Amino acid sequence: MDIKTLCVTGAGQMGSQIAILGALAGIETKLHDIDEAQLEAAVAANKKHIQRRVDKGKMSAQDMTAAFERIETTTQLDRAAAGADFVIEAVVERLDVKREVFAELDRACPEHAILATNSSYLMSSELAGATSRPDKVCNMHFFFPPLVMRLVEVVRGEATSEATLATTASLARRMGKQAVLLHKEMPGFLVNRILRALSNEAYFLLENGVASFEDIDAACRLGLNHPLGPFQLSDFSGLDIGYNARMEIFNRTGREEDAPAPSLKRRVERGDLGRKTGRGFYDYSTDPPTPTDD
Ligand SMILES: NC(=O)c1ccc[n+]([C@@H]2O[C@H](COP(=O)([O-])OP(=O)(O)OC[C@H]3O[C@@H](n4cnc5c(N)ncnc54)[C@H](O)[C@@H]3O)[C@@H](O)[C@H]2O)c1
């Protein structure tokens, strides 16, 4: 399917940049959010990011202007969805909200439109039932920040058709991304599952006194060529994010080994959430950051 019009709903951290990726790829893009201020902030932030490309000579000022002319913002979902060939949903991570949005999209979009969710944890089959087109529903999972990160996970839901997967992967490529295909749904998809396995092992080694967190980080950087060790990465994404994700799994399974590690819990309780608060496993008031005492 040739995608001429894209609708992105949810103009937060992810949706705002996904919309500009669409416009940069030459697609007419409608960006929707329930909050007008969020839409304004999204356009302003995108202008800053893309202006930097122009300043570095990576893009012409005309191309930048043309891309922004292709984006229309609105707080009315039916207006954003009318005429869309493809929708990427990036609203808050709540099943009830997403199901409502999918039901409304199903009513407002043309029959041929594909409805993809950017959700990190919810699987598209949980949303497909809210629509009359489950074959045209799938996960299209970008990584933060979408303007920079080159991967998109495309995930087949229980009823997703081959044509939907092919169109989704080709849209990702048009946006300059590499698409990887998951043949079936699995919570956490590929990247977050692999990351969680690595990070769980890192916490296990730390909690058992096998090595310090800074040596575990050094081992991953120098022995595996990872750009950041698991504790540096936790600090980067925010310790509260990792803590909440683990709590969610723990509340579901009740298994002690799924609970957040004490070294993580103590830092979160103290409000040491990583880079964003200036202190987590490392102290960011020094250059380079220094390991903190627990
Ligand atoms: N942040 C990440 O690193 C990341 C990475 C990959 C995927 N995701 C997924 O992307 C989605 C969005 O995450 P985010 O980090 O951009 O969140 P965010 O909180 O920055 O943005 C969410 C936006 O949704 C809007 N919203 C709420 N209800 C809405 C509705 N009914 N209709 C339209 N808009 C509505 C909010 O006003 C807000 O602007 C989530 O499903 C998340 O799991 C996030």
The ligand as an ORCA input file, in Angstrom:
! r2SCAN-3c Opt
* xyz 0 1
  N       9.234      6.820     26.234
  C       9.799      5.736     25.721
  O      11.001      5.494     25.898
  C       8.993      4.796     24.853
  C       9.660      3.976     23.942
  C       8.914      3.155     23.090
  C       7.528      3.139     23.191
  N       6.890      3.933     24.120
  C       5.413      3.892     24.151
  O       4.928      5.040     23.473
  C       3.676      5.446     24.063
  C       3.782      6.905     24.466
  O       4.846      7.067     25.354
  P       5.519      8.488     25.624
  O       6.778      8.222     26.349
  O       5.538      9.295     24.370
  O       4.433      9.117     26.630
  P       4.147     10.645     27.000
  O       3.553     10.616     28.353
  O       5.339     11.492     26.723
  O       3.006     11.057     25.930
  C       1.725     10.542     25.935
  C       0.821     11.546     25.252
  O      -0.480     10.964     25.092
  C      -1.413     12.001     25.254
  N      -2.729     11.398     25.484
  C      -3.249     10.890     26.614
  N      -4.484     10.395     26.373
  C      -4.730     10.573     25.050
  C      -5.829     10.279     24.203
  N      -6.926      9.685     24.657
  N      -5.742     10.618     22.898
  C      -4.625     11.247     22.418
  N      -3.553     11.555     23.181
  C      -3.618     11.223     24.485
  C      -0.874     12.843     26.394
  O      -1.466     14.145     26.387
  C       0.612     12.852     26.063
  O       0.966     13.961     25.246
  C       3.420      4.484     25.219
  O       2.567      3.465     24.780
  C       4.812      3.920     25.527
  O       4.747      2.609     26.045
  C       7.591      4.773     24.945
*
